[in-house]
């Protein structure tokens, strides 16, 4: 099925299985409203995988309404090219949700978005930018 006819499941149960674990650890880098983590098992510092997570809480606005909170996660995957240059591949994930949104609804948003990363309906988009 193509992107224009993509389907994702609401209320789905999602879980990762098999594979090897990247174990992240705090490396002490200061991130405002966040945390910086690395995979210390990757011995070569130049290609050490790392993750930055940030949180901006909802705030009361001048009109007494609340803004949305914002949670973001950036995973960086450095690669050494054949030329010897290092490039950094990045996956960014962000979610903004109003504080009156039910926790179960916000969790379902995560599951819906996650499916867009691995569902075969999106393979052409991720592989070559296909919008059909």
N, CA and C atoms as an extended XYZ file, in Angstrom:
396
Properties=species:S:1:pos:R:3:atomname:S:1:resname:S:1:resid:I:1 pbc="F F F"
N         0.846       -1.177        0.000 N   UNK     1
C         0.000        0.000        0.000 CA  UNK     1
C         0.891        1.239        0.000 C   UNK     1
N         0.448        2.297       -0.645 N   UNK     2
C         1.239        3.522       -0.767 CA  UNK     2
C         0.935        4.506        0.356 C   UNK     2
N         1.763        5.528        0.439 N   UNK     3
C         1.630        6.546        1.470 CA  UNK     3
C         0.250        7.200        1.440 C   UNK     3
N        -0.271        7.484        0.242 N   UNK     4
C        -1.569        8.159        0.139 CA  UNK     4
C        -2.717        7.312        0.662 C   UNK     4
N        -2.512        6.014        0.791 N   UNK     5
C        -3.535        5.118        1.335 CA  UNK     5
C        -3.055        4.444        2.613 C   UNK     5
N        -2.118        5.076        3.293 N   UNK     6
C        -1.516        4.476        4.484 CA  UNK     6
C        -2.547        4.247        5.573 C   UNK     6
N        -2.316        3.207        6.348 N   UNK     7
C        -3.140        2.932        7.524 CA  UNK     7
C        -2.231        2.701        8.717 C   UNK     7
N        -2.659        3.201        9.863 N   UNK     8
C        -1.997        2.906       11.129 CA  UNK     8
C        -3.081        2.557       12.132 C   UNK     8
N        -2.723        1.812       13.138 N   UNK     9
C        -3.702        1.292       14.087 CA  UNK     9
C        -3.818        2.161       15.323 C   UNK     9
N        -5.043        2.568       15.653 N   UNK    10
C        -5.263        3.286       16.891 CA  UNK    10
C        -5.467        2.271       18.009 C   UNK    10
N        -4.925        2.550       19.171 N   UNK    11
C        -5.031        1.617       20.296 CA  UNK    11
C        -4.159        0.382       20.132 C   UNK    11
N        -3.164        0.440       19.270 N   UNK    12
C        -2.315       -0.721       19.000 CA  UNK    12
C        -1.393       -1.034       20.172 C   UNK    12
N        -0.966       -2.283       20.238 N   UNK    13
C         0.061       -2.703       21.171 CA  UNK    13
C         1.346       -2.821       20.378 C   UNK    13
N         2.366       -2.093       20.778 N   UNK    14
C         3.641       -2.104       20.071 CA  UNK    14
C         4.743       -2.512       21.031 C   UNK    14
N         5.690       -3.296       20.534 N   UNK    15
C         6.832       -3.705       21.346 CA  UNK    15
C         7.991       -4.056       20.438 C   UNK    15
N         9.184       -3.736       20.879 N   UNK    16
C        10.385       -4.129       20.140 CA  UNK    16
C        10.813       -5.505       20.618 C   UNK    16
N        11.370       -6.304       19.695 N   UNK    17
C        11.868       -7.626       20.083 CA  UNK    17
C        13.116       -7.939       19.265 C   UNK    17
N        13.886       -8.883       19.754 N   UNK    18
C        15.131       -9.323       19.117 CA  UNK    18
C        16.135       -8.179       19.076 C   UNK    18
N        17.199       -8.335       18.341 N   UNK    19
C        18.195       -7.282       18.218 CA  UNK    19
C        19.122       -7.200       19.422 C   UNK    19
N        19.989       -6.200       19.385 N   UNK    20
C        20.935       -5.940       20.475 CA  UNK    20
C        20.582       -4.607       21.109 C   UNK    20
N        20.911       -4.453       22.375 N   UNK    21
C        20.554       -3.239       23.103 CA  UNK    21
C        21.653       -2.191       23.028 C   UNK    21
N        21.266       -0.953       22.730 N   UNK    22
C        22.128        0.198       22.955 CA  UNK    22
C        21.845        0.609       24.394 C   UNK    22
N        22.834        0.581       25.252 N   UNK    23
C        22.645        0.990       26.636 CA  UNK    23
C        23.193        2.405       26.768 C   UNK    23
N        22.310        3.349       27.057 N   UNK    24
C        22.687        4.755       27.174 CA  UNK    24
C        23.033        5.094       28.618 C   UNK    24
N        23.972        6.034       28.784 N   UNK    25
C        24.372        6.492       30.111 CA  UNK    25
C        24.580        8.006       30.069 C   UNK    25
N        24.306        8.649       31.182 N   UNK    26
C        24.505       10.090       31.309 CA  UNK    26
C        25.996       10.393       31.184 C   UNK    26
N        26.334       11.362       30.326 N   UNK    27
C        27.749       11.717       30.161 CA  UNK    27
C        28.109       13.040       30.825 C   UNK    27
N        27.164       13.643       31.550 N   UNK    28
C        27.451       14.862       32.293 CA  UNK    28
C        27.351       16.146       31.498 C   UNK    28
N        27.032       16.061       30.208 N   UNK    29
C        26.866       17.276       29.410 CA  UNK    29
C        25.596       17.981       29.869 C   UNK    29
N        25.694       19.270       30.144 N   UNK    30
C        24.543       20.038       30.613 CA  UNK    30
C        23.653       20.435       29.442 C   UNK    30
N        22.389       20.075       29.534 N   UNK    31
C        21.377       20.410       28.536 CA  UNK    31
C        20.265       21.147       29.282 C   UNK    31
N        19.976       22.414       28.918 N   UNK    32
C        18.880       23.117       29.589 CA  UNK    32
C        17.564       22.334       29.465 C   UNK    32
N        16.904       22.095       30.580 N   UNK    33
C        15.647       21.340       30.618 CA  UNK    33
C        15.768       19.979       29.948 C   UNK    33
N        16.932       19.344       30.076 N   UNK    34
C        17.099       18.071       29.401 CA  UNK    34
C        18.237       17.235       29.942 C   UNK    34
N        18.594       16.262       29.137 N   UNK    35
C        19.584       15.278       29.509 CA  UNK    35
C        20.322       14.837       28.257 C   UNK    35
N        21.630       14.618       28.370 N   UNK    36
C        22.424       14.113       27.252 CA  UNK    36
C        22.958       12.748       27.640 C   UNK    36
N        22.766       11.778       26.770 N   UNK    37
C        23.167       10.399       27.029 CA  UNK    37
C        24.037        9.888       25.896 C   UNK    37
N        24.927        8.960       26.194 N   UNK    38
C        25.769        8.338       25.173 CA  UNK    38
C        25.761        6.825       25.361 C   UNK    38
N        26.244        6.127       24.334 N   UNK    39
C        26.433        4.680       24.421 CA  UNK    39
C        27.919        4.449       24.733 C   UNK    39
N        28.262        4.309       26.008 N   UNK    40
C        29.677        4.196       26.368 CA  UNK    40
C        30.356        2.944       25.824 C   UNK    40
N        29.585        1.940       25.442 N   UNK    41
C        30.170        0.712       24.891 CA  UNK    41
C        30.798        0.944       23.521 C   UNK    41
N        30.416        2.028       22.843 N   UNK    42
C        31.042        2.357       21.569 CA  UNK    42
C        32.375        3.026       21.880 C   UNK    42
N        33.455        2.284       21.673 N   UNK    43
C        34.779        2.736       22.101 CA  UNK    43
C        35.289        3.947       21.327 C   UNK    43
N        34.987        4.047       20.053 N   UNK    44
C        35.475        5.155       19.227 CA  UNK    44
C        34.588        6.375       19.452 C   UNK    44
N        35.149        7.372       20.129 N   UNK    45
C        34.389        8.572       20.472 CA  UNK    45
C        33.778        9.239       19.240 C   UNK    45
N        34.458        9.159       18.106 N   UNK    46
C        33.988        9.826       16.888 CA  UNK    46
C        32.651        9.283       16.404 C   UNK    46
N        32.355        8.041       16.692 N   UNK    47
C        31.110        7.429       16.207 CA  UNK    47
C        30.216        6.960       17.354 C   UNK    47
N        30.404        7.520       18.532 N   UNK    48
C        29.596        7.137       19.692 CA  UNK    48
C        28.169        7.667       19.527 C   UNK    48
N        27.209        6.788       19.567 N   UNK    49
C        25.806        7.160       19.478 CA  UNK    49
C        25.439        7.998       20.697 C   UNK    49
N        24.573        8.987       20.494 N   UNK    50
C        24.159        9.806       21.626 CA  UNK    50
C        22.719       10.248       21.465 C   UNK    50
N        22.128       10.631       22.576 N   UNK    51
C        20.723       11.020       22.609 CA  UNK    51
C        20.577       12.261       23.490 C   UNK    51
N        19.778       13.209       23.015 N   UNK    52
C        19.432       14.380       23.809 CA  UNK    52
C        17.919       14.389       23.986 C   UNK    52
N        17.468       14.507       25.223 N   UNK    53
C        16.036       14.613       25.504 CA  UNK    53
C        15.785       15.944       26.202 C   UNK    53
N        14.662       16.577       25.852 N   UNK    54
C        14.307       17.871       26.449 CA  UNK    54
C        12.820       17.887       26.785 C   UNK    54
N        12.498       18.714       27.782 N   UNK    55
C        11.110       18.871       28.201 CA  UNK    55
C        10.821       20.338       28.480 C   UNK    55
N         9.785       20.849       27.848 N   UNK    56
C         9.292       22.200       28.140 CA  UNK    56
C         7.878       22.024       28.692 C   UNK    56
N         7.682       22.302       29.974 N   UNK    57
C         6.354       22.090       30.554 CA  UNK    57
C         5.326       23.091       30.031 C   UNK    57
N         4.078       22.721       30.136 N   UNK    58
C         2.992       23.637       29.820 CA  UNK    58
C         3.063       24.808       30.789 C   UNK    58
N         2.648       25.976       30.321 N   UNK    59
C         2.728       27.169       31.169 CA  UNK    59
C         1.441       27.978       31.055 C   UNK    59
N         1.101       28.659       32.148 N   UNK    60
C        -0.078       29.521       32.153 CA  UNK    60
C         0.224       30.756       31.302 C   UNK    60
N        -0.688       31.073       30.402 N   UNK    61
C        -0.557       32.221       29.516 CA  UNK    61
C        -1.225       33.442       30.160 C   UNK    61
N        -0.981       34.648       29.634 N   UNK    62
C        -1.597       35.856       30.204 CA  UNK    62
C        -3.131       35.799       30.276 C   UNK    62
N        -3.753       35.062       29.338 N   UNK    63
C        -5.220       34.961       29.353 CA  UNK    63
C        -5.718       33.802       30.222 C   UNK    63
N        -4.824       33.242       31.045 N   UNK    64
C        -5.123       32.159       31.983 CA  UNK    64
C        -5.372       30.806       31.310 C   UNK    64
N        -5.040       30.676       30.028 N   UNK    65
C        -5.067       29.374       29.379 CA  UNK    65
C        -3.674       28.752       29.504 C   UNK    65
N        -3.549       27.500       29.155 N   UNK    66
C        -2.257       26.819       29.213 CA  UNK    66
C        -1.707       26.581       27.813 C   UNK    66
N        -0.401       26.703       27.701 N   UNK    67
C         0.270       26.319       26.464 CA  UNK    67
C         0.425       24.797       26.465 C   UNK    67
N         0.818       24.245       25.332 N   UNK    68
C         1.114       22.816       25.256 CA  UNK    68
C         2.486       22.567       25.876 C   UNK    68
N         2.661       21.366       26.420 N   UNK    69
C         4.015       20.978       26.810 CA  UNK    69
C         4.735       20.507       25.549 C   UNK    69
N         6.035       20.386       25.614 N   UNK    70
C         6.790       19.906       24.461 CA  UNK    70
C         7.866       18.966       24.953 C   UNK    70
N         7.877       17.781       24.387 N   UNK    71
C         8.898       16.786       24.685 CA  UNK    71
C         9.607       16.467       23.380 C   UNK    71
N        10.939       16.453       23.417 N   UNK    72
C        11.691       16.142       22.208 CA  UNK    72
C        12.831       15.194       22.530 C   UNK    72
N        13.170       14.406       21.539 N   UNK    73
C        14.219       13.418       21.667 CA  UNK    73
C        14.995       13.403       20.355 C   UNK    73
N        16.300       13.511       20.436 N   UNK    74
C        17.169       13.502       19.259 CA  UNK    74
C        18.178       12.384       19.444 C   UNK    74
N        18.252       11.469       18.500 N   UNK    75
C        19.248       10.406       18.547 CA  UNK    75
C        20.223       10.644       17.403 C   UNK    75
N        21.508       10.703       17.718 N   UNK    76
C        22.540       10.944       16.714 CA  UNK    76
C        23.355        9.683       16.482 C   UNK    76
N        23.597        9.405       15.203 N   UNK    77
C        24.366        8.231       14.789 CA  UNK    77
C        25.530        8.687       13.910 C   UNK    77
N        26.686        8.985       14.504 N   UNK    78
C        27.842        9.398       13.700 CA  UNK    78
C        28.360        8.240       12.846 C   UNK    78
N        28.842        8.575       11.638 N   UNK    79
C        29.371        7.588       10.706 CA  UNK    79
C        30.652        8.152       10.098 C   UNK    79
N        31.669        7.311        9.981 N   UNK    80
C        32.893        7.720        9.287 CA  UNK    80
C        32.756        7.309        7.833 C   UNK    80
N        32.802        8.299        6.937 N   UNK    81
C        32.683        8.041        5.503 CA  UNK    81
C        33.985        7.473        4.942 C   UNK    81
N        33.920        6.949        3.734 N   UNK    82
C        35.110        6.417        3.068 CA  UNK    82
C        36.198        7.481        2.955 C   UNK    82
N        35.803        8.757        2.858 N   UNK    83
C        36.761        9.860        2.747 CA  UNK    83
C        37.455       10.165        4.072 C   UNK    83
N        36.953        9.574        5.161 N   UNK    84
C        37.492        9.854        6.486 CA  UNK    84
C        36.707       10.914        7.241 C   UNK    84
N        35.818       11.622        6.547 N   UNK    85
C        34.984       12.624        7.216 CA  UNK    85
C        33.936       11.934        8.085 C   UNK    85
N        33.565       12.626        9.155 N   UNK    86
C        32.512       12.132       10.024 CA  UNK    86
C        31.238       12.917        9.735 C   UNK    86
N        30.152       12.210        9.494 N   UNK    87
C        28.837       12.844        9.354 CA  UNK    87
C        27.954       12.311       10.474 C   UNK    87
N        26.949       13.092       10.816 N   UNK    88
C        26.061       12.681       11.904 CA  UNK    88
C        24.645       12.543       11.365 C   UNK    88
N        24.155       11.310       11.360 N   UNK    89
C        22.768       11.042       10.997 CA  UNK    89
C        21.918       11.219       12.251 C   UNK    89
N        20.754       11.846       12.093 N   UNK    90
C        19.923       12.194       13.246 CA  UNK    90
C        18.475       11.764       13.021 C   UNK    90
N        17.855       11.252       14.078 N   UNK    91
C        16.410       11.019       14.098 CA  UNK    91
C        15.857       11.915       15.194 C   UNK    91
N        14.866       12.753       14.834 N   UNK    92
C        14.242       13.667       15.798 CA  UNK    92
C        12.798       13.245       16.029 C   UNK    92
N        12.403       13.261       17.284 N   UNK    93
C        11.020       12.946       17.641 CA  UNK    93
C        10.544       14.056       18.566 C   UNK    93
N         9.399       14.663       18.233 N   UNK    94
C         8.820       15.713       19.084 CA  UNK    94
C         7.333       15.463       19.262 C   UNK    94
N         6.861       15.850       20.419 N   UNK    95
C         5.422       15.769       20.684 CA  UNK    95
C         5.014       16.973       21.501 C   UNK    95
N         3.943       17.639       21.073 N   UNK    96
C         3.359       18.745       21.826 CA  UNK    96
C         1.920       18.373       22.140 C   UNK    96
N         1.579       18.422       23.422 N   UNK    97
C         0.248       18.009       23.861 CA  UNK    97
C        -0.269       19.000       24.899 C   UNK    97
N        -1.517       19.373       24.770 N   UNK    98
C        -2.152       20.266       25.741 CA  UNK    98
C        -2.357       19.509       27.047 C   UNK    98
N        -2.192       20.168       28.211 N   UNK    99
C        -2.301       19.473       29.496 CA  UNK    99
C        -3.688       18.898       29.789 C   UNK    99
N        -4.725       19.331       29.097 N   UNK   100
C        -6.051       18.746       29.320 CA  UNK   100
C        -6.250       17.450       28.534 C   UNK   100
N        -5.268       17.070       27.729 N   UNK   101
C        -5.346       15.816       26.980 CA  UNK   101
C        -5.162       14.654       27.944 C   UNK   101
N        -6.026       13.662       27.843 N   UNK   102
C        -5.927       12.491       28.728 CA  UNK   102
C        -4.608       11.765       28.484 C   UNK   102
N        -4.029       11.224       29.548 N   UNK   103
C        -2.752       10.518       29.441 CA  UNK   103
C        -2.838        9.357       28.451 C   UNK   103
N        -3.947        8.628       28.459 N   UNK   104
C        -4.110        7.507       27.532 CA  UNK   104
C        -4.137        7.991       26.084 C   UNK   104
N        -4.736        9.139       25.856 N   UNK   105
C        -4.780        9.708       24.503 CA  UNK   105
C        -3.377       10.106       24.057 C   UNK   105
N        -2.621       10.754       24.929 N   UNK   106
C        -1.255       11.148       24.597 CA  UNK   106
C        -0.382        9.922       24.316 C   UNK   106
N        -0.562        8.870       25.083 N   UNK   107
C         0.174        7.629       24.844 CA  UNK   107
C        -0.193        7.039       23.496 C   UNK   107
N        -1.458        7.103       23.136 N   UNK   108
C        -1.888        6.601       21.831 CA  UNK   108
C        -1.251        7.410       20.705 C   UNK   108
N        -1.085        8.719       20.906 N   UNK   109
C        -0.391        9.538       19.906 CA  UNK   109
C         1.011        8.989       19.648 C   UNK   109
N         1.706        8.621       20.722 N   UNK   110
C         3.050        8.054       20.575 CA  UNK   110
C         3.016        6.793       19.717 C   UNK   110
N         2.051        5.939       19.976 N   UNK   111
C         1.951        4.671       19.242 CA  UNK   111
C         1.576        4.896       17.781 C   UNK   111
N         0.714        5.869       17.527 N   UNK   112
C         0.368        6.198       16.144 CA  UNK   112
C         1.589        6.726       15.397 C   UNK   112
N         2.337        7.618       16.026 N   UNK   113
C         3.524        8.191       15.391 CA  UNK   113
C         4.601        7.127       15.172 C   UNK   113
N         4.775        6.232       16.138 N   UNK   114
C         5.790        5.181       16.010 CA  UNK   114
C         5.523        4.313       14.788 C   UNK   114
N         4.270        4.041       14.508 N   UNK   115
C         3.932        3.220       13.353 CA  UNK   115
C         4.371        3.879       12.044 C   UNK   115
N         4.375        5.200       12.022 N   UNK   116
C         4.805        5.914       10.813 CA  UNK   116
C         6.291        5.710       10.545 C   UNK   116
N         7.048        5.296       11.545 N   UNK   117
C         8.469        5.038       11.373 CA  UNK   117
C         8.749        3.638       10.830 C   UNK   117
N         7.848        2.659       11.091 N   UNK   118
C         8.171        1.297       10.672 CA  UNK   118
C         7.112        0.605        9.813 C   UNK   118
N         5.919        1.157        9.707 N   UNK   119
C         4.880        0.525        8.895 CA  UNK   119
C         5.291        0.526        7.425 C   UNK   119
N         5.058       -0.571        6.741 N   UNK   120
C         5.484       -0.697        5.342 CA  UNK   120
C         4.815        0.326        4.426 C   UNK   120
N         3.673        0.885        4.805 N   UNK   121
C         3.034        1.927        3.995 CA  UNK   121
C         3.934        3.149        3.847 C   UNK   121
N         4.868        3.314        4.760 N   UNK   122
C         5.738        4.484        4.769 CA  UNK   122
C         7.141        4.188        4.226 C   UNK   122
N         7.398        2.950        3.809 N   UNK   123
C         8.735        2.561        3.338 CA  UNK   123
C         9.222        3.427        2.178 C   UNK   123
N         8.364        3.680        1.184 N   UNK   124
C         8.771        4.483        0.027 CA  UNK   124
C         9.115        5.906        0.428 C   UNK   124
N         8.379        6.447        1.390 N   UNK   125
C         8.663        7.786        1.871 CA  UNK   125
C        10.031        7.836        2.534 C   UNK   125
N        10.291        6.906        3.466 N   UNK   126
C        11.562        6.906        4.190 CA  UNK   126
C        12.729        6.543        3.271 C   UNK   126
N        12.502        5.671        2.289 N   UNK   127
C        13.592        5.256        1.403 CA  UNK   127
C        13.982        6.321        0.377 C   UNK   127
N        12.958        6.948       -0.230 N   UNK   128
C        13.286        7.878       -1.325 CA  UNK   128
C        12.401        9.122       -1.391 C   UNK   128
N        11.649        9.384       -0.330 N   UNK   129
C        10.834       10.599       -0.289 CA  UNK   129
C         9.553       10.520       -1.089 C   UNK   129
N         9.138        9.322       -1.491 N   UNK   130
C         7.924        9.154       -2.286 CA  UNK   130
C         6.706        9.686       -1.529 C   UNK   130
N         5.922       10.506       -2.195 N   UNK   131
C         4.697       11.042       -1.596 CA  UNK   131
C         3.451       10.402       -2.160 C   UNK   131
N         3.603        9.313       -2.885 N   UNK   132
C         2.437        8.639       -3.468 CA  UNK   132
C         2.147        7.353       -2.736 C   UNK   132
